[in-house]
Amino acid sequence: MQAFFAMYGMPILYAVITAAAGAAATWIGKAYNKWVNSREKRAVAKTVVMATEQIYKDLHGEEKYNKALQALAEMLAQKGIPVTELEARMLIEAAVGEFNRVFDETVEPLPDVSDVLE
């Protein structure tokens, strides 16, 4: 038994270490791609919402929403990033919510009519 470990112990150890390093590298790569894709999805969704607001000023509600969904799906497909319909809807809603929050913070409310008439 001791002769077996003396002869094959180091090659077996090297094989185990190599396999563990390969598995760790694969896991890290997948986690990194998921993180990058998630960031990219949010960035594209923000761009799509801002562009949709500018390009389709004459559209409202569901029509504008559908244009944003279509643009988001196309842009992410071009980048090779998979997205489900539910995820696309959530990304658009989150970007619209952020857009509205920023818009509300930067626009001063109009003065009250009674203040102007006095």
Helices and strands as residue ranges (DSSP letters): H 2-55, H 62-78, H 85-106, H 113-117
